[in-house]
Amino acid sequence: MKIRPLSIDGAWEINPQQHGDPRGLFMEWYRHDQLAAAVGHPLRLAQANLSVSARSVVRGIHFADVPPGQAKYVTCVRGSVIDIVVDIRVGSPTFGQWEAIRLDDVDRRALYVGEGLGHGFCALTDDATLSYLCSTTYNPTAEHAVHPLDPELAIDWPTESPQLSARDAAAPSLAEARESGLLPDYQTCRAFTAGPDAGTGPAFSGE
């Protein structure tokens, strides 16, 4: 597999090598050693999630308190989505910027979203199914959201009629979240992921 860093520090795109023949195909979907070499620390596997979404459903932008945060290894096992990484870390040189990656069941690429980054996606097909490997378990008191349609972020969602959950529709803007002190701090995130306990901290938060 090939692992490519995105323009936002802490996020990587993973392109697996697929081996096919008339029977079907085989691929290595996840390699802990290669990911750890790229990221700088191993991904602690604490929880695995699966979400199924109808076309035009938008989920996010979600993030968790750091420490311990929640790193995610995301792939689309059915259908296709546009997956979004947003830098919401106060003090980051790319604060407020986002990057979009198409995840689907053809190329079968994956996305690694490091601790402190915001994450969301838009389903391009019905029954779009995402699989998440998560570094920490679900704790709603440590999880937050930024409104996915915030004009300041200006995310180019590929739908004219985004369907949001009640929670996401009521989420604060990026500016409001920053003013209220909800957003992670860039230097805190860097120190946490570079520390000796990176990827092995206590379990909190969730997608």
N, C-alpha and C positions, 0 to 999 in steps of 0.2 A: 504494500500500500504506500501511497504518497501522502505526506502530511504537509500542508501548506499554511503558513501563518496568514491571517487576514490583516487588513490595515489597522484594525483595532487590537491593541496589545491584549493578550489573554484569550484570543479566539483563533481556532484552527479549523481548516477544512481538510477532511480525510477522504481520499479517493482510493477505494479498494481495487485490487486486480481481480477481475472475474474470469473464471476458467469454465468455458462452456463446451458442450458437445451435444450430440443428438438426444442424450438422456436428460439434459438440463444444465445446471451450472453449479459451481461451488466457489466460495470466496471466504477470505478471512474478514469478518465484519468488524472485529475489535481485537487489537493486540496491545496488551498492557505495557509491554516493554518498549515498543516503538512510540506509543503515545507518551509515556513517561520521559523518553529521551527528547522528544520534541517540546513538551510542556515544561519539563524541569523537575517534575515530581509525579509520583504515581497517582492515578485516580482511585480513590477508595470507593468501592462499590457497596453502597449501603441500602439502596432501594432501586427497583426497576419499575417504570411506569409505562402505560400504554394509553394513548388518546386516539379517539376516532371522531372525525369532524366532517360535517357536510360542506359542500362547496360554498365559498365566501365567508366561512366562519373565520374570525380573527381572534386569536388567543394571545394575551400579553398586554402590555410589556411587563413581565414578572421578574422579580429579583428577591434576594434574601440578604439578611443582615450579615455583615462580615466583621469579626469572625462569627461562625465558621463559614458562612456562605453556603452555596450549593453549586458545585460544578456539574455540568450536564454533557453527556455524549448522546447526541440525537441523530436518529436516522429514520427515514420514511420507508416502511415495509410494504405499504400499499398506497397507490395513487401518487399524488404529488402535492407539495406545498412550497411556498416561498418562506424561507426561514430567516428571521431577522435577529441580528445582534446589535444592541444599542449600548454605547458607552455612557453610563450614568454615574461614573465615579468622579466625584468632585475633585478637581485638581488635575485630572488627566489631560494630556495634550490633545486628545481626541474627544473630550467631553461633549456630549450632545450629538455625536456622529453615529451613523448606523451603517450596516452593511447587510446586503441580502444575498442568500445562497439558495438555489433551487435544490430541494431534496426530493427524490422520487424513487420509484421501483424499477427504473431502467439503469441509471448510472450508479444508484445505490451508494452515493457518497454520504458521509456523516459530518456532523459539526460538533466541535468541542467548544463549550461556552464556559469560561473560567469564572471563578468566584468574583462576585461584585458586578458582573455585567448583566444588562437587561436582555431578556429573551422573549420572542413572540413569533407567531407565524400566521399565514393565511392559507387556507385550504384551496387548492386549485381544482380539486375533484371531489366528488362525493365519496364518503367513506375513506377519506385520507387518514392513514393510520401512522402515527409516530410512536417510536419506541425510545424511551429515555433510560440511560444509565445514570444514576445520581450518586453524588458523593456523600450526601446526608439524607436522613429521613425527614418526612413531612412534619412541620411544626407551623401551624397557621399564624402563631403570634410573632414569628420572625420573618414572615413573607409579606411582600408588598407589591404594588403595581403602579405603573405610570400609564396614563391614558394613551392607548395606541394611536388615536387620531389627533394627538396634540399638534397644533399648527407649528409650534417651535421645532418639534422633531421632523415634521413634514415627511413622514415615511410614505413612500410610493407604494401603497397597498394595491395589489392587482385585482381590485374589485370595485364596482361602483356602489355596492350595497353591502358593506361589511356587517356581519352579524356578531354582536358582542354579548358576553355574559353581563348580568346585572352588576357584578363586581367590577369588571373591566370598564363598563360604561360610567361607573361612579368614581373611577380612579382619578387622582389628582394629575395636573399637568406636571411636566418636568420642573418648571419654576416653582410650583407649589410644593412639590415633594422636596426640592432643595431647601426652600425656605423653612419647612417644618422639620428639617434635619433627618429625613428618612433615607437620603441617598448615601451609598457607601463612599468612603474616602479613598482616593487613589493610592496614597502612600500606605495606608493601613492594609489595603488589598495586596499590594506588592510585598509588604513585609510578611503578611500571613502566608502567601503562596511560596515565598522564598525561605520560610522558617523550617526548622527541623521536623515540625509536626504537620507540614503541608500535606493535605490529602488524607490525614489520619485523625483529624480533630473530632470533637464530640458531635453527635448527630443532631442537627436541627434543620428546620426549613423544608420547603417542598415546591414543586412546580404547580 
